[in-house]
């Protein structure tokens, strides 16, 4: 079973949704049969790397609300995060552009370190208020997750990693992703947003049931006609 997850490292619900999926998998008996693959999605490709406004100020500008209204909104999100063991620091987190973070993630994914790097990027942004648009900071984060400095330099200089980011985003557009997180199970079942754990469990069970009742191939022709089995051939 394969789960593809489109997400961005500055999306609070992406981190919350990641935890809720993990909680569901912890209760799913066939979790060892599930492979989770994260994919790149930029909420704001035009966001500046460095901003003179904090997260609350940028959100107030974006939604046309007062700072007090925004703080009430983020408090609700903070409480949702706390319910899954996350400690969001909206007062100090740094808004930034995530393109470089996604390029590094693509290199990490290629090397089998995608899960480790994505977790560290989420943690650095939301809980440690690290500047994940800054290349030096990104290098430190990636190295803590097991990448080498040379790997990070390759991610930021070789064009194929930028192309991989754009390919994920183009694929999201093709399948109709309107926002993240967006979870696709076996390319048949979709879960949009940081749904409750029960929604993920329901999706996993549906996908497993579908796998068990659907044969791998549709048979055409007469079964067993002209077939050799082990050392026996019907001639």
Residue, then its C-alpha position, 0 to 999 in steps of 0.5 A: x500500500x502506498x500513501x503519497x503526501x503533498x505538503x509544505x514545510x511551513x504549513x502547520x496542518x501538514x505537520x499536524x496531519x503527518x502526526x495524525x497519519x502516524x497515529x493511525x498507522x500505529x493502530x493499523x495492523x498492516x502498517x508494515x505493508x504501508x509505504x509513505x512518500x512525501x511530495x513537494x508543494x509550495x504554498x507561496x512560491x513567491x514568498x521572500x526568503x527574508x521578511x521584515x514581518x513576523x508570522x502573525x503580521x504576514x497572516x494578518x496582511x494575507x487574510x485582512x484581519x487584525x493581529x488579535x484575530x490572527x493570534x486567536x486563529x493561531x492559538x486554535x492551531x497551536x492547541x490542535x498541534x499540542x493534542x498530537x504532541x507538537x509545540x508550535x511557537x507562532x510568536x517566534x517562527x520565521x516566515x520564509x520561502x521553502x524552495x531550497x528546503x524542498x530541493x534538499x528534501x528531494x535529494x534526501x528522498x533520493x538517498x532514502x533520508x526523506x522521512x528524516x529530513x522532512x521531520x527535521x524541517x518541520x520541527x525546526x520551523x514550527x518548534x525551534x523557530x529556525x530560518x529554514x529558508x537560510x541555506x546555512x541553517x538548512x545545511x545544519x538541519x540536513x546534516x543532523x538528519x544524516x545528509x552530508x554537506x556535499x549532498x546539500x550542496x548538490x541539492x542546491x546546485x544541480x538542476x534535477x532537484x529543482x526539476x523534481x520539486x516542479x514535477x511534484x507540484x505539476x503532478x499535484x495540479x494534474x490530480x486536482x490538489x487545491x491545498x495541503x496536506x493532501x494524502x493519496x492512498x493507492x492512487x484511489x482514495x484521497x484525504x484532504x487536510x489534517x483530518x482526525x486519526x479515524x479518517x486515516x484509519x478508515x482510508x487505510x482499511x478501505x484501501x486494504x479491503x480494495x487490495x484484497x478483493x481486487x486481483x493483481x491482473x485481469x485474466x483474458x483467455x482460457x485459464x491454464x491453457x498452454x501453461x507449464x507449472x513447476x516440472x509439469x507441462x500439459x502437452 
